Amino acid sequence: MATTTKFVFEDRFAKVAITFSYIMLLLGGLFGFLQVLSRAPGMPQLETPELYYSGLTLHGTALAILWTAFFIMGLAVFVVTRELDMRLNPVLLRSACVLAVLGTLMAAVEILRGEAAVLYTFYPPLYASPLFFIGLAVLLIGTWLFGAAILHAIFKWKAANRDKEVPLGVYGVFTTVMIWLYATPPLAYAVLFRSLPMALFGSNAPVDVLEWRLWFWYFGHPLVYFWLVPAVTVWYTILPRVLGVEVFSKTMAKAAFFLYLIASTPVGLHHQFVDPGVHPVYKYLHTVLTYVVAVPSFLTAFNIVATLERAGRARGGKGLFGWITALPWGKDPVFTGITFAIILFGIAGFSGVVNASFNVNYMVHNTAWIVGHFHLTVGGGVTLTFISTSFLLVPLLFGRDYVAKRLLIAVPTLWFIGQLIFGFAYHLAGIYGAPRRTYLPPYLQNPDLTQGAHFVPDWIPLLQLGAVGGVTFALGGALFLLLTFATIFAGPRVRLSGGEVKISPDPDRATFFDKLGLVILIGLVLIVIAYSLPAIEVYSRGLSPAPPYNPLTGAPVTTS
């Protein structure tokens, strides 16, 4: 590929964002490794109770929000510049980079200092350092500036190409950015006008827990699709390119993105089934909308399997299932990793339907089942997709080929096996009632406590099996990071890519899906319908603020 300087600034942003995402993956993964061992009897207990909750906060925040967000930003810049052959606004992009990194560091330092052991949900009235919430706010502003830079480029291109459809890869980026911009304003309100005053003024600024949780979960579930849609974009674009075929149906792919966009935000109440104070009718409404947002996942499953069959037939696969064995399993780490990721996410989809079911949810709410589900979604389907994409993206951005390329296939293999073991063990432990979030060693080691009603002996082998799975995919993650950092700093040099990288199928004429303003409006209308009624109920009843308390000591916080 020819060397170019056209996108030097944009590529510099992408390299910073992706490198920073790998640092977040390393940091969050390290504490995840400590978590899974510390929860399993017979394994090394590497965390004290205080470190456990601080580490759990960092694990969730670094992986669920930061690793994904920074990788997505780097990938989005690469896709948009190459697909549209357009520069991005340098002021917006530079400001976004500075604020996002600064905000992340501010929040991370407070977690590491033990001043923000509030988990990644940071529910009030749990108290955290004001700098933690300021860091979150700064990070959000940085991501909004990034979103503005991406949307500015897309709408500018669309204005000059009214009759052309938005390329499929760019449409995936557009969907991702809009989901984030839909989801984050209420979170910013909750952080700036509720949590930050509580952190600054203590009991003089109490917070209504129900109001706060309403707006957090307005953000919390769309976050899942903020992770997922970029992964689906890779499945629709990069996976067919690796296999040398076109995606089975580009129209079906855009229909899936459209449904993700309009239906991913108004579903948050299914995280609040056990919360009093919200009418069951509104919870049922969000349940129905949750099932609606499952439709694009089914469309994606059909579309991707059909694409894989097309590739397998083109490679000589015969008979009903011969196309499966004709695919390059174990030979191509990009194909293997992405396909393993799709399988993991498919498994997670079934447990996700359970989570969204109004009655069945009561069985698994706040149990280890949820831990298994999240690890198969963001840890399996999303993270493994991003890892596999890195095998292509790192050489294109950094101009260095991967070192020890024969070892690359071990990364998705270890990750896939480990996630399967971990997910099976934790789903089953959740059915037996093993809790999530809770520091378990006192229950597992103290004979007096284990006689209590809250302990079930069947947890022990399942948590141990989960630790085996966790260690297995942690080895895959460590190998990935070792090879990637070695490549970035010392890999053999290759020629950099220019604007000629082809990601999406050839564009056709514009369709309904390319009326971007109308698509955005439809999404906004659904959000207003879904959230205006529960918001009116919460505010018309009147708020009942609760004073903050220190999550590690249990002591009330009277002043900041």
Backbone hydrogen bonds, N-H to C=O, Kabsch-Sander energy under -0.5 kcal/mol:
donor,donor_aa,acceptor,acceptor_aa,energy
8,V,5,T,-1.3
11,D,7,F,-3.0
12,R,8,V,-2.0
13,F,9,F,-2.2
14,A,10,E,-2.6
15,K,11,D,-2.7
16,V,12,R,-2.3
17,A,13,F,-2.9
18,I,14,A,-2.7
19,T,15,K,-2.4
20,F,16,V,-2.5
21,S,17,A,-1.9
22,Y,18,I,-1.9
23,I,19,T,-1.7
24,M,20,F,-2.1
25,L,21,S,-2.3
26,L,22,Y,-2.3
27,L,23,I,-2.7
28,G,24,M,-3.0
29,G,25,L,-2.2
30,L,26,L,-2.1
31,F,27,L,-1.7
32,G,28,G,-1.9
33,F,29,G,-2.3
34,L,30,L,-1.8
35,Q,31,F,-2.2
36,V,32,G,-2.5
37,L,33,F,-1.5
38,S,34,L,-2.3
39,R,35,Q,-1.4
40,A,37,L,-1.3
43,M,40,A,-1.6
46,L,44,P,-1.2
52,Y,48,T,-2.6
53,Y,49,P,-1.7
54,S,50,E,-1.9
55,G,51,L,-3.3
56,L,52,Y,-2.4
57,T,53,Y,-1.9
58,L,54,S,-2.3
59,H,55,G,-3.0
60,G,56,L,-2.4
61,T,57,T,-2.6
62,A,58,L,-2.9
63,L,59,H,-1.7
64,A,60,G,-2.3
65,I,60,G,-0.6
65,I,61,T,-1.3
66,L,61,T,-2.1
67,W,62,A,-3.1
68,T,63,L,-0.9
69,A,65,I,-2.0
70,F,66,L,-2.5
71,F,67,W,-1.7
72,I,68,T,-2.7
73,M,69,A,-2.3
74,G,70,F,-2.1
75,L,71,F,-2.8
76,A,72,I,-3.0
77,V,73,M,-2.1
78,F,74,G,-1.9
79,V,75,L,-2.5
80,V,76,A,-2.7
81,T,77,V,-2.2
82,R,78,F,-1.9
83,E,79,V,-3.0
84,L,80,V,-2.3
85,D,81,T,-1.1
86,M,81,T,-0.6
93,L,89,N,-2.2
94,R,90,P,-2.7
95,S,91,V,-2.3
96,A,92,L,-2.4
97,C,93,L,-2.1
98,V,94,R,-2.3
99,L,95,S,-2.6
100,A,96,A,-2.4
101,V,97,C,-2.2
102,L,98,V,-2.5
103,G,99,L,-2.9
104,T,100,A,-1.9
105,L,101,V,-2.4
106,M,102,L,-2.3
107,A,103,G,-2.2
108,A,104,T,-2.8
109,V,105,L,-2.4
110,E,106,M,-1.5
111,I,107,A,-1.8
112,L,108,A,-2.6
113,R,109,V,-1.9
114,G,111,I,-1.6
115,E,110,E,-2.5
118,V,116,A,-1.8
122,F,118,V,-1.1
122,F,119,L,-0.8
123,Y,118,V,-0.5
126,L,123,Y,-1.5
127,Y,549,Y,-2.0
129,S,115,E,-2.5
132,F,129,S,-1.0
133,F,129,S,-1.1
134,I,130,P,-2.6
135,G,131,L,-2.5
136,L,132,F,-1.9
137,A,133,F,-2.3
138,V,134,I,-2.7
139,L,135,G,-2.4
140,L,136,L,-2.4
141,I,137,A,-2.3
142,G,138,V,-2.2
143,T,139,L,-2.2
144,W,140,L,-2.1
145,L,141,I,-2.1
146,F,142,G,-1.9
147,G,143,T,-2.7
148,A,144,W,-2.4
149,A,145,L,-2.0
150,I,146,F,-2.2
151,L,147,G,-2.8
152,H,148,A,-2.4
153,A,149,A,-1.6
154,I,150,I,-2.3
155,F,151,L,-2.9
156,K,152,H,-2.0
157,W,153,A,-2.3
158,K,154,I,-2.6
159,A,155,F,-2.3
160,A,156,K,-1.2
161,N,157,W,-0.7
161,N,158,K,-0.7
164,K,161,N,-1.4
165,E,508,D,-2.3
171,Y,167,P,-2.6
172,G,168,L,-1.9
173,V,169,G,-1.7
174,F,170,V,-3.0
175,T,171,Y,-2.4
176,T,172,G,-2.2
177,V,173,V,-2.7
178,M,174,F,-2.4
179,I,175,T,-2.2
180,W,176,T,-1.9
181,L,177,V,-2.5
182,Y,178,M,-2.6
183,A,179,I,-2.1
184,T,180,W,-2.1
187,L,183,A,-0.6
188,A,184,T,-2.5
189,Y,185,P,-2.3
190,A,186,P,-2.5
191,V,187,L,-2.5
192,L,188,A,-2.9
193,F,189,Y,-2.5
194,R,190,A,-0.8
195,S,190,A,-2.8
196,L,191,V,-2.8
198,M,194,R,-1.7
199,A,195,S,-2.5
200,L,196,L,-2.2
201,F,197,P,-3.0
202,G,198,M,-1.7
203,S,557,V,-0.8
204,N,201,F,-1.9
205,A,202,G,-2.1
207,V,546,A,-2.0
209,V,207,V,-0.6
212,W,208,D,-2.0
213,R,209,V,-2.7
214,L,210,L,-2.2
215,W,211,E,-1.7
216,F,212,W,-2.4
217,W,213,R,-2.5
218,Y,214,L,-1.0
219,F,215,W,-1.0
219,F,216,F,-0.8
220,G,216,F,-2.8
221,H,217,W,-1.4
223,L,219,F,-1.6
224,V,221,H,-1.5
225,Y,221,H,-0.8
226,F,222,P,-2.0
227,W,223,L,-1.7
228,L,224,V,-2.4
229,V,225,Y,-2.6
231,A,227,W,-1.1
232,V,228,L,-2.8
233,T,229,V,-2.5
234,V,230,P,-1.9
235,W,231,A,-2.2
236,Y,232,V,-2.4
237,T,233,T,-1.5
238,I,234,V,-0.9
239,L,234,V,-2.1
241,R,237,T,-1.4
242,V,238,I,-2.6
243,L,239,L,-1.7
244,G,240,P,-0.9
244,G,241,R,-0.6
245,V,240,P,-2.4
248,F,303,N,-0.5
253,A,249,S,-1.6
254,K,250,K,-2.2
255,A,251,T,-2.3
256,A,252,M,-2.1
257,F,253,A,-2.2
258,F,254,K,-2.6
259,L,255,A,-2.2
260,Y,256,A,-2.6
261,L,257,F,-2.5
262,I,258,F,-2.2
263,A,259,L,-2.0
264,S,260,Y,-1.4
267,V,265,T,-2.1
268,G,265,T,-0.9
270,H,267,V,-1.7
271,H,268,G,-2.2
272,Q,269,L,-2.0
275,D,272,Q,-1.3
278,V,275,D,-0.6
282,Y,279,H,-0.8
283,K,279,H,-1.5
284,Y,280,P,-2.6
285,L,281,V,-2.1
286,H,282,Y,-2.0
287,T,283,K,-1.7
288,V,284,Y,-2.4
289,L,285,L,-2.1
290,T,286,H,-1.9
291,Y,287,T,-2.0
292,V,288,V,-1.8
293,V,289,L,-2.0
294,A,290,T,-0.6
295,V,291,Y,-0.6
295,V,292,V,-1.4
298,F,294,A,-1.8
299,L,295,V,-2.6
300,T,296,P,-2.4
301,A,297,S,-2.4
302,F,298,F,-2.4
303,N,299,L,-2.7
304,I,300,T,-2.9
305,V,301,A,-2.3
306,A,302,F,-2.4
307,T,303,N,-1.8
308,L,304,I,-2.7
309,E,305,V,-2.5
310,R,306,A,-2.3
311,A,307,T,-2.2
312,G,308,L,-2.8
313,R,309,E,-2.9
314,A,310,R,-2.1
315,R,311,A,-1.2
316,G,313,R,-1.8
317,G,312,G,-2.6
322,G,318,K,-0.9
324,I,321,F,-1.4
325,T,321,F,-0.9
326,A,322,G,-1.1
327,L,324,I,-1.2
329,W,327,L,-2.2
331,K,328,P,-1.6
332,D,328,P,-1.7
336,T,332,D,-2.8
337,G,333,P,-2.3
338,I,334,V,-2.4
339,T,335,F,-2.6
340,F,336,T,-2.5
341,A,337,G,-2.2
342,I,338,I,-2.1
343,I,339,T,-2.1
344,L,340,F,-2.5
345,F,341,A,-2.4
346,G,342,I,-2.3
347,I,343,I,-2.0
348,A,344,L,-2.2
349,G,345,F,-1.9
350,F,346,G,-1.0
350,F,347,I,-0.7
351,S,347,I,-1.1
352,G,348,A,-2.1
353,V,349,G,-1.6
354,V,350,F,-1.2
355,N,351,S,-2.1
356,A,352,G,-1.8
357,S,354,V,-1.3
361,N,357,S,-2.3
362,Y,359,N,-1.2
363,M,360,V,-1.8
364,V,360,V,-0.7
364,V,361,N,-0.7
365,H,361,N,-1.9
367,T,364,V,-1.8
368,A,434,A,-3.0
370,I,367,T,-1.3
371,V,367,T,-0.7
372,G,368,A,-2.4
373,H,369,W,-2.4
374,F,370,I,-2.7
375,H,371,V,-2.1
376,L,372,G,-1.6
377,T,373,H,-1.5
378,V,374,F,-1.5
379,G,374,F,-1.4
380,G,375,H,-0.8
381,G,376,L,-2.2
382,V,377,T,-2.5
383,T,378,V,-2.1
384,L,380,G,-1.5
385,T,381,G,-0.6
386,F,382,V,-2.4
387,I,383,T,-2.8
388,S,384,L,-2.3
389,T,385,T,-2.5
390,S,386,F,-1.8
391,F,387,I,-0.8
391,F,388,S,-0.7
392,L,389,T,-1.4
393,L,389,T,-2.8
394,V,390,S,-2.4
396,L,392,L,-1.3
397,L,393,L,-2.4
398,F,394,V,-2.9
399,G,395,P,-1.4
401,D,492,P,-3.4
403,V,483,L,-0.5
407,L,404,A,-2.1
408,L,405,K,-1.2
410,A,407,L,-1.3
411,V,407,L,-0.6
411,V,408,L,-1.3
413,T,409,I,-1.3
414,L,410,A,-2.7
415,W,411,V,-2.3
416,F,412,P,-2.6
417,I,413,T,-2.3
418,G,414,L,-2.6
419,Q,415,W,-2.5
420,L,416,F,-2.2
421,I,417,I,-2.2
422,F,418,G,-2.8
423,G,419,Q,-3.1
424,F,420,L,-2.4
425,A,421,I,-2.4
426,Y,422,F,-2.7
427,H,423,G,-2.3
428,L,424,F,-2.1
429,A,425,A,-2.4
430,G,426,Y,-2.1
431,I,427,H,-1.5
432,Y,428,L,-1.4
433,G,430,G,-1.3
434,A,429,A,-2.5
436,R,366,N,-1.5
438,T,436,R,-0.6
440,L,438,T,-0.8
443,Y,440,L,-1.6
444,L,440,L,-1.8
445,Q,441,P,-1.9
446,N,442,P,-1.3
450,T,446,N,-2.2
451,Q,447,P,-0.5
451,Q,448,D,-0.8
452,G,449,L,-1.9
455,F,452,G,-1.2
459,W,456,V,-2.2
460,I,457,P,-1.3
462,L,458,D,-0.9
463,L,459,W,-2.9
464,Q,460,I,-2.2
465,L,461,P,-2.4
466,G,462,L,-2.5
467,A,463,L,-1.9
468,V,464,Q,-1.9
469,G,465,L,-2.2
470,G,466,G,-2.8
471,V,467,A,-2.7
472,T,468,V,-1.9
473,F,469,G,-2.4
474,A,470,G,-1.8
475,L,471,V,-1.9
476,G,472,T,-1.5
477,G,473,F,-2.2
478,A,474,A,-2.8
479,L,475,L,-2.3
480,F,476,G,-2.2
481,L,477,G,-2.5
482,L,478,A,-2.5
483,L,479,L,-2.6
484,T,480,F,-2.6
485,F,481,L,-2.8
486,A,482,L,-2.1
487,T,483,L,-1.9
488,I,484,T,-2.7
489,F,485,F,-1.9
490,A,486,A,-2.4
491,G,487,T,-2.0
494,V,399,G,-2.8
497,S,396,L,-1.0
501,V,498,G,-0.8
503,I,501,V,-0.5
510,A,163,D,-2.1
514,D,511,T,-1.5
515,K,512,F,-2.0
516,L,514,D,-1.7
519,V,515,K,-2.2
520,I,516,L,-2.4
521,L,517,G,-2.0
522,I,518,L,-2.3
523,G,519,V,-1.9
524,L,520,I,-2.0
525,V,521,L,-2.3
526,L,522,I,-2.0
527,I,523,G,-1.9
528,V,524,L,-2.4
529,I,525,V,-2.3
530,A,526,L,-2.3
531,Y,527,I,-2.3
532,S,528,V,-2.2
533,L,529,I,-0.6
535,A,531,Y,-1.9
536,I,532,S,-2.5
537,E,533,L,-2.1
538,V,534,P,-2.4
539,Y,535,A,-2.5
540,S,536,I,-2.6
541,R,537,E,-1.5
542,G,538,V,-0.8
546,A,207,V,-2.4
549,Y,125,P,-2.4
550,N,555,A,-3.3
554,G,550,N,-2.6
557,V,548,P,-2.3
558,T,556,P,-0.7
560,S,200,L,-0.5
